[in-house]
Amino acid sequence: MAILALACFVLYFALAFGARTVLQIRRTGSSGFHGISGRPGSAEWAGGVLFVVAIALGAAAPVCDLAGAMDPIGPLDGTGAHVAGVVLFVAGLILTLVAQVAMGRSWRIGVDREERTELVTEGPFATVRNPIFSGMIPTSVGLALMVPNVVAVAAVLALAAALEIQTRLVEEPYLLDAHGERYAAYAARVGRFFPGTGRLSA
């Protein structure tokens, strides 16, 4: 199962980051990747660092399992949990890719406060405001269930923290500044990561 988890991790990274970045360069001439920005200690910086940590831990979890360096968490180490992990991973990957396609030329990793892109509110964005992040959550949980060790759980927690910081403290203020009342009205009716939850006050 650890080999499958590692293969799934590589597949997700190759499609959701590698292939998407290449496509963005061909479409716009820009990678769309802004990296870790902001001064050290700022919300932007913390969100970016935690995201990198989550990726590193996600890769390390199956490696630790293969090396026999870490015992699995007993209650989560069973066939049912492993199958659920595969299902969650596949669902999360599909949602991530569909949301990336829907985002089109507006796709970015990170925020450039001087940049203005189109506000996407259709497709999966009509159901949740951050469907790419919504896809990353089950993907991360799925990978953790495939190799349920402490490192995998830490990867899920680091990703959750990174997404909360990036969304609440970085992207939402930026989008409110960039799109004003249009984004405010959109955020008041559409949930943040899950339908109906995390809506902003009108």
Helices and strands as residue ranges (DSSP letters): H 2-13, I 14-19, H 20-28, H 43-67, G 74-76, H 79-103, G 104-106, G 123-126, H 131-146, H 150-165, I 166-171, H 172-189
